[in-house]
Amino acid sequence: MFTSIKRFLIGRPLKSTELGEQKLNKTKALAILSSDALSSVAYGPEQILIVLITVGAAAFWYSIPIAVGVLILLLALVLSYRQIIFAYPHGGGAYVVSKENLGIYPGLIAGGSLLVDYILTVAVSVSAGTDAITSAFPSMHPYNVIIAIVFILFITTLNLRGVTESASVLAYPVYLFIFALFILIGVGVYNILTGQIPPDLHTPVGTPVAGISLFLLLKAFSSGSSALTGVEAISNAIPNFKDSAPHNAAKTLIAMGSLLAVLFSGIVFLAYYYGVSPREEVTVVSQIAEQTFGRHFMYFFIQGTTALILILAANTGYSAFPLLAVNLARDRFIPRMFTVRGDRLGYSNGIIILGFLSILLIIAFEGRTEHLIPLYAVGVFIPFTLSQSGMVVKWVREKPKGWLPKLIINSIGALISLTVSMMFFLTKFSQVWPVLVFLPLIIYLFHRIKKHYVAVGNQLSLSTCEPAVQIEGNIIILPVAGITHVVENSLNYAKSLSAHQIIAVYVPFEREDEAIFEAKWNKWQPEVRLVTLHSPYRSIINPLSKFIDTVQRKAGEANFQVTVVIPQFIPKKGWHNILHNQSSLLIRAHLLYRRNVIVTTVPYHLKE
């Protein structure tokens, strides 16, 4: 039944030879990997206004120069990541760049930050998309969390079906969103040029505003820079591109940067000219669309496409998180299960873990986007800073042909990214302080996992491992609960092993049962030794464990191996298991971690 449901949800398994068919062309890659960055124009400009409104609506004209600063940072990041794509064509992004040029700790900080950031990408994107829906239909606002969880489950399932299949579905909403915003910006600018929008809705640029300060402007700039989250995703996901992957990735990055610049500039300008103020239950884009078109078809079209891309922007996380996890897992900093491809040739373990953790975040923050964005943005600007700094070190150390312009670009990117990161900590410490807690914890966890893998490797290696102990014979202990076909089956298996000795162990709770069973056993299997362990406290595992310890001590002196053969019957239908006490499973689970004890389960399959 489970297999049928799985096949229905994610489709038939794909052969390993079909991996090439799962690569993305530039059109699909732009939709999949740029949706996060492009969707951020729906809340990035709003974050600027949320800071400026603390001084007053008269300060909204500062959103124009702040937007110019964000565009300069965008240009620096796009050019920097374009260089990273060609310098590190196998992907890995900030993690690989930082690790190779700055050292293992900066690499782990970048990798840990990005792992958390991609989880936040999913949570923020889906939360923002849900907000867009409830802005259009306020009666649905109380159900934000439930709606968000349903969307995450849908996107997770879609990604488990494979990269190309998810790209084929998600490309349409992304390009519809771009089309819708171009219409919104175009009609908005046309209305302004034709005088349909009164000029007194906004404060003229350059108007003095009391209470404004450099600190406040930097705070607004850092908040607006949240629109640049997702820029790094393409450099992480180069292996997802068709050949020649670096060139296709670089072209996709330039296209994404150009679209992001136009859309971000347009929304900031319209919000300023319309005099839009941020409100809790109505987004800035919603207000602009309503003033431009009224609450008619185009308004709902823009809100619908905005909601779709905000929700589907989570797919950037689903594309980049598994690939980053693969790089960390290959370096043995996270579990190796992240390197395993699923039925549809995607890294399904990474996809499932990402979906699960994102749902936990949605529940913990109650789907409130504004509570997640600062943590989300600072999580990505730390890797921005480290990757740009790593590239600076690379150019200074290697000095390839034409390295000086590249050095300047990366230096500017590193400086601005560092400034934004510091502003987040200075101005929103109450919201971003968890970064200072979870990053050390993540790095500590990375090192514990690495230490474990190194220790396992040393112990398993034939060159370093202690020589194996020579076994002179085998003593088999057979726990029995009665005289049945299950016990008979296991006993026959034990006899086939040519054991030195077979000991059947029965644990009765009552003395009467002990005598009755001994009589039956001696009549049925007189040649097999039976040991009864009376248990007045009705525990099977404790007396059995003590007996095994006793036998093991004596067996160890003569180099005998102790093997516990556990009889277990298997019901015909899976749900029948809940009707039985599963003593065999409990015994096996308890003995599995005992040193020098081999545990063997002998199944007996029931027919009805």
N, C-alpha and C positions, 0 to 999 in steps of 0.2 A: 504493500500500500504506500509506504513512504517513498519507494522508488518511483511509483507511478506519479505521485504528486511532484516529486523532484523533476521528472522528465517533462511534466506538463508546464512547470514554472520556468525551467531553464533550458529545456530542449535536449536533443540527443547529444551524446558525447562526441567530441571532435578528435580526429587522429592528430598525433604530433606533427605529421607532415602537412597539416592544414594551417600551421601557425602563420605562415606567410600571408594567408588570406585574412588574418586578423589585424593586419597593419592598416594604418589610417592614411588617407590622402590628405592634402592640405585643407580641402573644403570641410571634411568631417573633423579633422584635428582642430581647426579653428573653432568649430562649434563646441567640441568636447572640452578642449583645454583652455579656451578663452572665456567660457561662460561665466566663470567666477569673477574674472577681472571686469568683463563687460557689465555684468549684473550689478557690480558695486556702484555704478553711477546712479542706481536707484536709491542708495542710502549714503554714499560718500558726500555729495553736496549738502545733504541734510545735516550731517555731522558738523559741518562748518557753521551752519546757521544756528545749531543748538548751542554752540559756544558763544557766538556773537550776540544772541538774544539776551544773554546775561547782562549786557551793557544797554541794549535797547535796539529796536528795529532800525534806528538811524545808522547803526554800525554795519548793516547788511552790505553796504557798498564795498566793505573790505573783503567780501567774498571774491571779488574780481581779482585783485592782486594776489590773494591767497591761492586762487585757482591757477594763476600763472606760475606760482611757485611749485604747485603740485605737478603741473605739466613739465616743468624743468626737471623735477625729480623723475617723472615718468620717462622722459627722454634719456636721462642718464642710466636708468635701470634697463630700458630696452636695449640700448647700445652695449651695456655691460653684459647682460645675459646673452646677447648675440655672440659676444666674444667667448663666453663660457661654453656655449653650444659647440663652437668649433674647437675649443681647447679640450673639452671633455665630451666627445661625441657619443660616449656610451651611457650618458645620463648620470643621475646622481645629484646634479645641481649643487646647492650650497653645501651639502654634507661632504661630497667628494672634494670640492674645491677647498673647503676649510681644512679638511683632514690632511690633504696632501701638501698644503702650503703653510698652514698655521699650526698644525699639530693635531694630535688625537683628541685633546679636550675641546678645542674650538669646533672640531668636526662633530663631536658628540653633542655639543650645545646646539649647533645648527641642525643636526639630524633630529635631536629630541624636540627642538622648537617646531620644526616642520611637521613631525608626526602629530604633535598636539594641534598645530595650526590646521592641518587637513581635517582633523576631527571637528575643529571649530568652524572650518569652511562649510561642512555639511550642516552643522547646527545653525550657524548664522544665515546661510542661504535659505534653508527651509523656513526658519523663523521669519525672515524678511518676506519671503514669498507668501507665507500665511498671513502676515500683516497686510500685504497688498490685497489679498482676497477679502479679509475682514474690513478693510477700508471701504471697499465697494459694497460689502454686505455686513453692516455693523452688527446685525443680530447674531452673526456667527462668531463674534469676538470671544465669547466665553469658551469656545471649543478650540482655541488656538493650539493647545498642546496635542490634542487628539488628531487634529488635521495634520500637524507637522509629523507626527509619528507614522501616520498612514503614508505620507509622501516618502519618508525615508525608507519604509519597507518596500515601496514600489520601486524606488531608484536602486536599492540594493539588489532586488530581484532582477531588474533590468541589466545591471552590470554583471551579475552572475551568468547571464546569457552570452556574454562576450563583448569585446570592445567594439567591433564593427556593427554588431546588432544594436547596441545601445547608441552608438553614434548615428546610425541611420534614423533612429526614432527621435533623438534629442536635437538633431541638426535643425529641424523645421522650427521648433519654438525659438531657438536662438536667433535664426535669421528673421523670423517674424518680429521678434523684439527689436532687432536693429532697424528693420523697416518701419516699425511703429514709432520708434523714437526719432528717426529721421523725419517722418511726417510731422510729429509733434513739434520738433525744433523748427522745421521749415515753415509750418503754418504759424507758429509763435513769432518767429522773426518777421514773417510777412505781415502779420497783424501789427507788429510794432512799427515797421517801416511805413505802413499805410495809415498810421495814426489811430488804429482801432483800440489801442491800449493807452489809457491816460498816462502821461509821464509823471503825474504827481503820486503814483503808487509807491515810488521808491525815492530814497535820498540820493541826490546827485553825487557822483564820484568826487572825492576830495573834500566833502563836507566834514568840518571838524566835529569830533564826537567826544564828549566828556567821558572819562573813565576808561578810555582805550589805553592799552599798554602793549609793549613788545611781548611781554610774557603771554598775554591773552591772544595776541596774533599767532605766536608760535604754537599755543595750545590749539587754536582753530586750524592751523596748518597741519599739525600732527593728526588731528581728528579727520580732516579732509583727505589725508594721505591713506586712510583706510580704503579709499577707492582703488588703490594700487595693489591690494592683496590679490594674489593669483597670478601676478606677472611672472613669477619664477616657475610656474607649473610646467611650462613648455620645456625648459631646460632639464627638468627632472624626468620627463616622459619621452625623451628622444627615441628610446627603443620601440615606442609605439608607432613611429612613422615609417612609411614606405621608403625604400632606397631612392635617392641618397638621403638618408635620414637627417643628417645635420643641415643640409641645404634646405630641405623641406621645412624643418623646424625653424630655421632662421627666417624664412619667408613668412611663415605663420606668425612668428613673434612680431615682425614688423607690421603685418596686417592688423594684428590685435592691438598693438600700441597706437596705430593710426585711428582705428575705430574708437578706442577708449578715449583718446584725446578729443575727438570731435564730439562724442556724446557727453562727456563730462563737462566740456566747455559750454555746450549748448544748454544743459540743464542748469548749470550755475548761473548763466546769463539770464535765462528765462525766470528763474527763481528770484533773482535780484530785481529785474525789471518789473515783474508782476507784484513785487513786494510780499512774497509768500513767507509766512512765518511757520516754523515747525510746530506741529501739534501731535499729541500722543497717539491718537487713534486714526489720524489721516496723514498719509505720507506726503512729502513735498511733491513728488511726481504726480500723485493723485490730484493735488490742488492745482498744479499747472495744467494738467489735462482737463480738469473741470472748467477752469477759467478760459481755456482755449476753445473747447468744443461743447461745453455744457455736459450734463449727464445723459448723453445720447450714445449712439453706436460707437463712435470713435473713442469716447471716454472709456467705455467698457472693453473695447478692443485693446487699448493701451494698458489698462489695468490687468487685463487677462494675460497679455504677453509678458508684462512686467512680473506678474506673479509666477508665470511659467518659468521664465529664465532665472528668477531668484531661487526657485525650488530646484530647477535642473542645474543651476550653477554648482550645486553640491556634487555634480558629476566630475568636476575638476578634482575634487578630493578623492573620488573613487578611481580616477585615472592615475593620479600622482602618488597617493599614499601607498598602494601595493608595491610600486616600483621602488620608492624610497625604502620601504620595509625590506625588499629583496636585497638592496645594497647593504643595509645594516645587518641583515641575517647572514649574508655571505661573509661579512667580517666578524660574525659570531657575537654580535651585541644584542640581538633579539632572537627568539626561537626560530629554528630552521624551518618550521612549518610554513613560514611566510615565503619560502622559496619554491614551494610546491604549486604547480599549476593544477587547476581543477578540470572538470569534464569539458568545459568550454574553452580551455587553454588560457583562461585568466587566472590571476593569483587570488583564488577564491577565499582563502583564509584571511588575507588582508581586507578583502571587500566585506566579509561578514563581520570581522572585528570592528572595522570602521563604522558600519551601520549600527552595531550594538552600542558602541561608546557614544555615538552621536545621539542616539535615543536617550541615553542616560543624561547627557548634557541638556537636552531639551526639557526633560522632566525636572532636572535640578534647578534650571533657570526659568522654568515655567514659560518657555518660549518667548522671553522678552529679549528682542534683538539688541536694544540699547545696552543691556547688561553684558552681552557677549562680544560686541564689536571691539571695545578697547582691548580686551584680553586677546582677541583674534588678531588685531592689528599689530600689537607689540610682539606677538609670537612670530609674525612674519618679518618684521623689520630687524629683529635680531639676526636671522639668517641673511637678510639683505646686507647688513653691515659686515658680517663675517665673510660672506662670499666676495663682496667687493674688495675687502681688505686682503683676502687671500689672493685675488687676482693682482692686486698691487704688488704683493710680495713676489708673485710668479714673474711679473714683467721685470721687476728690479733684479731678480736673481738670474733669469734666463736671457734677458735683453735680446729678443728676436728682432728681425727686421720690422721697422715701423712700430716699435714698442712704445715710444714716447706718447703719441696720441692716445693709445690704449691705456697707458698709465694715468694720463690726465682724466680720461673718462671714468675709470674705476675709482680714482681718488675722489672725484666729485661725488660719485654715487655713494662711496663709503662715508664721506663726511656728512652728506645730507641724511643718509639713513641713520647714522649715529645720532644726529641732532633730533630726528623724529623719535627714535627710541628713547632718548633721554627725556624728551618732552612728555612722552607717555608716562614715564615713571614720576616725573616732577608734578605733572598736573592731574594725573588720574591714578595716583598710587593706591587709593582705596579700592579701585577696580582691577588693577593689574598686579597687585602684590602676590597673587597666587603663582605668578611666573617665577618669583624668587624662591618659592617652595617646591613646585613640581619639577623645575629644571634640575636642581641638585639631586632630587629623588630619582629622576629618570636616568641621570648619568650614573648614579650609584647602582641602579638596577642594571644598566648596560654592563657595568664592570662585573657585577655578580654573575650575570649570564656568561660573559666572556670567560671569567675564572672557572665556571663550571665546565664549559666546553673544553678549555685547555686541560683541566684535570681529567676529564673523561678521555680525551685523546691520549694523554700520557698513560693512563691505566689500561687502555685497550691496545696500545701499541705493543707488538711482540718484542720490540727492541728495548723497551723500558719497563714493561710489566714484569712483576714477580713470576718466577716459573710456576707452572700449574702443579698442583698437588696430585701425586699419583694415587689413584683409587684402587683399593684392593678388592672391594666388593660393594654390594648394595643392600641396605636394609629398607624394606618398604613398610610404611605405616598406612593402614587402610581404615579411615573412620567409617563406621557403619551405623545405620539407624534402624536396621531391620534385616530380615532375610527376604530379599526381593530379587527380581531380574536385574535391577540396577546394580546391586551389590555383586551379584553373580558375574555380570559383565565386567565389572572393575576387577574382581578377583581373578578372573581368567586372564585379563590383561597383565595383572601383577605377576602371575605365575609364568607368563611368557617372557618376562624380563630376566629370567635366570637369577633371581635374587638370592642373596645369602640367607635371608630370613624375611618372612612376611608376618606382620603383626596386625591383626584386626583389633580395632579399638572401639568399644561401645561405651557411651556415657549415659547411664540411666539416672533418673531423678528419684526413683523409689527402689528400695531394697528388693521388693517383690519382683519388680521388672528385671532386676539384675539376675536373680536365680533362674527365672523362666527363660531369659534369653540365652544364658550360658548352656542350659540343657538343650535348647533347640540348636545352638551352634555346634556343640560337641556331637550332636547326632548328624548334622548336615555337613560340616567341614572339620572332622576331628584332626586332620593333619595340619591345619592352620591354627597357629597360636592365637587365642583371644584374650585380650586384656580389658577388664571392665573398670571404669573410673566413676565411682558413685559421686554425684554432684548434688549435695543438699541445697545449694543456692541456685539450682536450675540453669547453670551456665555450661555450655558445651565447650566454648573456646578456651576458657582458663585451664580446666584440668587437662585438656588435649595439649595445650601449649607446654604445660609443665612436664607432661610425659615425653613430648618430643624433645624438650631440653635434656631430659635425663638420658634418653636414647642417644642423642647427638653427642653428649659428652663421652659416653662409653665408645660410641662408634668412631669418634675422632681419634681416640688413642690407637685404634687398629687401622686407621686410614679407610674406614668404611663411609660410604655416602648414604645419607638419609634422604629417602624420597617419600613424599606424602602423596598417595594416589586418592583423589577425591571423586567418589561416584556422584554423578549428577544426571537427572533425567530432564530432557528437553521437551516441553509441551508442543503439540502440533501447531497451535496458534499462539502468537506472541502475547496476547492479552491474558492467556491462561496463567502466565507467570505470577500475576498479582494474587492468585488464589493459593499460592504455596509460600512457605516461610523462607525459602532461599538460604537454608543453612549452608549449603555447599559454597555459595558465593561469599558468605560471611567468613567462612573458614579460609577460603582461598585468599581473600583480601587481607586477612590478618597475617597469614603465613608468607605472603609475597615478599615482604621486606626482611624476612629472617635470613641471616647469613648461613651459608652452607646447607640450606635445605631446599631441595628441588620439589616444586609443587606441580603435579600433573592432574589434569581433569579428564575423566573418562566419561564422555556423554552417552546417554542412552535415550534414543529418540522414540517418543511415543507415537503411536499411529492414529489415535483418536483423541 
